[in-house]
Amino acid sequence: MNFATRLADGETANAADMIEYGIDGCDLGNVLVARSKIGVCAILLGANQDEMERSLAAIFPMSLLVPNKPHVRDELAKAVQFIASPKDDLDLELDVRGTPFQHRVWDALRTVKSGRPVTYAQLACRVHGPKSLRAIAQACSENPIALAIPCHRVMGNSGSTSGYRWGVERKRALVNREVAAA
């Protein structure tokens, strides 16, 4: 599928919102890093390229998506390295898009230290405004910038590994690596 020309007849992409992306293998499957003119706007994990490209298209339906691995090479390398050995937080220039509530949740997620997972209730205490655990979990599940906005660090209130947009096994692996490195 060619995402640079994926729009249906009569639809136009916002040329100012061109998003370039690249995909690379990692020991958790594959990682896709997408970048706008502002910064990284998506980091997706998945089993195959088509699945991740469809997810990217669903997240940014009106953007022009252009495969350009050389343009995102540095950010992609940082993401692959982070997955292999998460010693520090993933430090990237980000283009975070979401509602004001999602921004509050995602900002709170960025304060969660590597190797020190929190529960949804603990995360809710860090969020200003509505603190519904269901709304907090929904914002985590809609986070398109995996790893850099570390939603994998949030556990169920019983401390169990709960759902994760990119699979519970990936979440468990990421958390275990961070705890071991701490």
Backbone hydrogen bonds, N-H to C=O, Kabsch-Sander energy under -0.5 kcal/mol:
donor,donor_aa,acceptor,acceptor_aa,energy
3,F,1,M,-0.9
5,T,2,N,-1.0
6,R,3,F,-0.9
11,E,8,A,-2.3
14,N,62,M,-1.9
15,A,13,A,-1.1
17,D,14,N,-2.2
18,M,15,A,-0.9
19,I,64,L,-3.1
20,E,18,M,-0.5
20,E,35,R,-2.5
21,Y,66,V,-1.9
22,G,33,V,-2.0
24,D,31,V,-2.3
26,C,29,G,-2.5
29,G,26,C,-1.8
30,N,28,L,-0.6
30,N,46,G,-2.3
31,V,24,D,-2.8
32,L,44,L,-2.7
33,V,22,G,-2.4
34,A,42,A,-2.8
35,R,20,E,-3.3
36,S,39,G,-2.8
40,V,93,E,-3.1
41,C,34,A,-2.0
42,A,34,A,-1.4
43,I,144,P,-2.5
44,L,32,L,-2.3
46,G,30,N,-2.0
52,M,48,N,-1.8
53,E,49,Q,-2.6
54,R,50,D,-2.3
55,S,51,E,-2.0
56,L,52,M,-2.5
57,A,53,E,-2.3
58,A,54,R,-2.0
59,I,55,S,-1.9
60,F,56,L,-2.2
63,S,60,F,-1.4
64,L,14,N,-0.6
64,L,17,D,-0.8
65,L,3,F,-0.9
65,L,63,S,-0.8
66,V,19,I,-3.0
66,V,64,L,-0.6
68,N,21,Y,-3.3
71,H,68,N,-1.0
72,V,68,N,-1.0
72,V,69,K,-0.6
73,R,70,P,-0.8
76,L,72,V,-2.9
77,A,73,R,-2.5
78,K,74,D,-2.1
79,A,75,E,-2.1
80,V,76,L,-2.5
81,Q,77,A,-2.5
82,F,78,K,-2.5
83,I,79,A,-2.2
84,A,80,V,-2.0
85,S,81,Q,-2.7
87,K,85,S,-2.1
91,D,89,D,-0.8
92,L,90,L,-0.8
94,L,92,L,-0.6
95,D,40,V,-2.8
97,R,95,D,-0.6
103,H,99,T,-2.6
104,R,100,P,-2.0
105,V,101,F,-2.3
106,W,102,Q,-3.3
107,D,103,H,-2.7
108,A,104,R,-2.0
109,L,105,V,-2.4
110,R,106,W,-1.5
111,T,108,A,-1.5
112,V,109,L,-1.5
113,K,111,T,-0.5
116,R,113,K,-1.9
118,V,153,R,-2.6
120,Y,155,M,-1.2
123,L,119,T,-2.4
124,A,120,Y,-2.4
125,C,121,A,-1.4
126,R,122,Q,-0.7
126,R,123,L,-1.2
127,V,123,L,-0.6
127,V,124,A,-0.9
136,I,132,S,-2.5
137,A,133,L,-2.7
138,Q,134,R,-2.3
139,A,135,A,-2.3
140,C,136,I,-2.1
141,S,137,A,-2.3
142,E,138,Q,-1.3
143,N,140,C,-1.2
146,A,43,I,-2.1
146,A,144,P,-0.7
148,A,146,A,-2.5
149,I,145,I,-2.1
151,C,149,I,-2.4
153,R,150,P,-1.8
154,V,151,C,-1.4
155,M,118,V,-3.3
155,M,153,R,-0.5
156,G,160,S,-3.1
159,G,156,G,-2.7
162,S,160,S,-0.8
167,G,164,Y,-2.6
171,K,167,G,-2.0
172,R,168,V,-3.0
173,A,169,E,-2.3
174,L,170,R,-2.6
175,V,171,K,-2.7
176,N,172,R,-2.7
177,R,173,A,-2.2
178,E,174,L,-2.2
179,V,175,V,-2.8
180,A,176,N,-2.3
181,A,177,R,-1.8
182,A,178,E,-1.2
